[in-house]
Amino acid sequence: MIGIIDIGGGLRGIYTSGIYDYLIDNGINIEYCLGVSSGSANLVTYVAGQRGRTKRFYSEYSFEKDYFGVGCYLKKGMLINLDYIYSEITNSTGKDPLDYEAIKNSSKSFNTLSTEAHTCTPHYFTKADLAQDDYTLLKACCAMPVACSKPIKFNGGKYYDGGLSDPIPYKKAFADGCDKLIVCITLPIEYRKTPMPAWLAKILLFRYPKVRDSIITMHNTYNNGIEELIELEKQGKVLIVYPRECFGVNTVTRDKEGMEKLYQLGYEDGKKIEEFIEKNKAEA
């Protein structure tokens, strides 16, 4: 089984929006889908088959005052307003609803994860944990500490972004039965993350010391994960799909021209996934 992992990346996720639109346009179905952070929102829309939907979130809705900014933090305790994104817009009465019935009835699996706030351990979830007009799980997957003043309550627990505990969950995908993986990242492959200042994490996350410690070392976790992926790609077990450049778009930078270029690059790179799948079918 071939699976796909999307590790997210804030507004750089418009790159993988292009990838999924290419897959939908060309009828390419990947049965196992595992999303991390904002990658979970992109992948669940791919599972629903809603072409163009995630692009609109990045290129249109992210420019709205209710989506992102200091005002959102003062009003909601979130720099990125997860309630607006995953409730007001996404519910059946919203302006761009997620097709819950299509997700429920799809042959594709949807898998994601969140980080339990007290233990900083990954908790994995599936589309069975979604419900019509209740997408709290997606909020829990994307709640980055510092950007969110408190974790998201879900199923009796408190959760932060899944990338804190398992940022590149290829081991989970292999354990679930995948023998080949496509891993979508939103930074050039040579990029290596640098640490957040420890003093900032200690001040802002004093209630959750294990999350604080993870934030301080998460650059190493990510960087080591990329090195592991590179080795797996050499073995033919993984295809890493990434942008050759980001055109000035970062996690929270809103630039329409840069976003459009990054989307188009993702669409073009969707061809690499098609070729990888065809190659593995021929070898099977």
N, C-alpha and C positions, 0 to 999 in steps of 0.2 A: 504493500500500500504506500502510495506517495501522499505526503502531507505538506501543508503549508503553515508556516509560522510568521506572524507579523509582530515585530517587537515595538511598534509605535514610534513616537518621536514628536508629539505635539503637532504643530502646524506643518511640519515636514511630511506629515502623513498624507498630504496631497499627492506625494510621489506614488504611494501604494494605491491611492484612489485610481490613478491612471492604469496601474497594473490590473486591478480588478475589473475596470471597464473593458480593458482588452480581453480579459478572460471571458467576461460575459458576452461581448460582441462576437467572440469566436467559438462560443459553446464549449468552453473548456471547464470541466467540472473536476474539482479536487475534493475528494470525499472527507478528508480529515483537515480541519481548520482550527488553529490554536492562536489566539490573539493575546497580546500583552499590552496593557495600558490603552492608549488610543487605538492601537492596532486591533483591539477587540471590537471596537465600534466599526472600523473599516471592514473587518472580516464578517461580522454578523450581517452587514448590508450585502456583501458578496453572497452569503448563504441565502439571503432573501431574493437575490437576483435583481436588485434595484439599481440599474445602471445610472450613473451620474449623481446619485444621492450624496455620497460622501464628498464628492467634489464641491457640491453646493455648500456644505457645512464649512469647508475651508475658504473657498473663494468668495462666498456671499455672506453667510451668517456670522462668520468670525469678525466681520467689520461692524456688527451691530453693538450698541452700547450695553445691551443686556447679556452679551456673550462673554466678554472679557474686559478686564480693567480694574483699576482701583475702586471704582464705584461698585463693582460686583463684590469686591472683597469687603467693603464697608457694609454693604447691604446683606450679603449672604454668607460672608466668611470664606469666600472662594474667589481666587483671582480669576479662574475660569469657571463660569457659572454652570456647573454640572446639572442643576435643576432645570435651567432654561434649555440646555442642549438635549438632555435625555428624558425630559418630561414635557415641557411646553411645546417644543418643536417635534419631538419624536412620537408622542402619544397619538392615538387614532384621530383625535380632534385637532392635532397640531398642523402646522403648515407643510410639514414634510414627514409624514408618519412612516415608521418602520412597519413593514409588512409582516406582522407576527405570524399570521397563518401560513405564509410562504416559508418562514423559518421553521415552524413546527412540522410542516409536511415535507420539507426538503430531505433528500437522501444524504445531504452533506451533514456531517457532525459540526457542531460549534462548541469549542472548548475555550476556556479562559481561566484566569487566576487573579486572586487578590491576596494581599499580605495582611495577616492578622496583626492588629496594632500592638498587642501586648507581647506576643511571642516572636513576631517578625518571621513567621513561617508562611509558606505559600499554601493557600487553599484553592483547589481546582474545582471548577464548575462547568456545567454544560448548558445547552439550550433548555433543558428541563427546569433550570433555575430562573428562566425568564417567564414573564406572564404578560398578557395583553395589558398595555398601559401601566406596566410596572417594570421599569428597566433600572431599578436600583442597583442591580448587579453591575451594569455598565458604569454607573457612577463609582461604585466601589473599586472597579478595575482601574480607574483613571484618577483617583484622588491622590495627587502628589502631596506629600508633606511640604510644609512651608506655603505652597500655593493654596492649600486647604487648611483652615484653622483647626479642624478636627476631622477624625476619620468618619467614614460613612457606615451607618448602622445597617446591617443586612443579615437576615436569618439568625438573629440572636448574637451576632458578633460585630466587632468594629474593625473596619478594613481600610487600608491604604492601597495605593497603586501596586499592582502585581510585580512590576519591574524591580521593586525593592528586594524581593526575596528570590525571584527566579527570572532575571531579565531576558535570558535567551534559553527558553525551556525545551531544548532539543532532546534532553534525556527523557522528559515526560512523553514527548511525541514518540520516541522509539519504544518506550515502555508500553504505550498504548497500541503498538502494532505496526507503526510505520517502519519501512525498511529504507526509504529514501525521503529526503526532506528538501523543501524549498524554504529558505529563510530570507525574509524581506527585512532589510534594515534601511534606515533613512539618512544615513551618513556615509560618506565615502569610506571604502574598506580600510584605508590607511589611517583614518582618524582614530585617535585614542583620547579618551576622556580624562579630565583633570579633576582633582578633588574639590568638593565644596569646603569652604573654610570651616574647620571644626568648631570654632567658637559660635558660628551662626547656628549650626545644627544643635548645639548644646542649649542655646538660649530658646530656640523655637520648639524644640521637641523634648523638653524636660519631662513631660508626662509619659513619654514612651521611649525609654532609654535604649531598647533593642532596635527600634526603628532609627533612632539617632545614630547608633553605632553603624547600622547598615548604610545610612546616608553618607557617613564619613568615608566608608570604604567601597561604596558602590562603583566608583570609577575603576577600581581594580577588578571587581567582579565582571563588569562589562568588558573591559579590555582582555581579560583572560578568556572570556567566553568567545570573543571574536577570534582569538588565536586558536581556540579549539575548533571553531567552525572551519577555519582555513585548512586545518589538518584533515578534517572530515571531508572537505571538498576535494582535496588531493586524492583521497581514497575513493572518490566517486559516490559517496553516500549523501552528499549535500550539495545543493546549488545555492550560492549566496547571491541575492539580487540587491543591488545598491546603486544609488545615483553617483555618477562620476563627479558631479558638483551639485551644490544646493542653491545656487543663484541668489544668495543672500537671505534665504529663508531659514530661520531657526525655530526653536520650540515655540516662541511667542511672537515672532516677527510677522507682521501682516503686510505683504507687498504683492499686489495683484499680478504685476508683470512677472516677478520671480516665481510666484505660485503657478502661474500658467505654464511657464517653462518647465518647472519641476513635474507638473502633471503630465505634460507631453512626453517628457523623458521617461516617466513611469510607463506610459502607454507603449512607447517603443520597446522598453525593456520587458514588457509582457511576452514578447516574442521569444525571449530566452527561456521562459518557463514552458512555453509550448514546445520548443525544441528539446528541452530536458525531458519532458513527459514522453514525447515521441521516441526519443532515443532509448529510454528505459522500457517502453513497450516493445520496441524492436529486439531488445536484449533479453526480454523475459522468456 
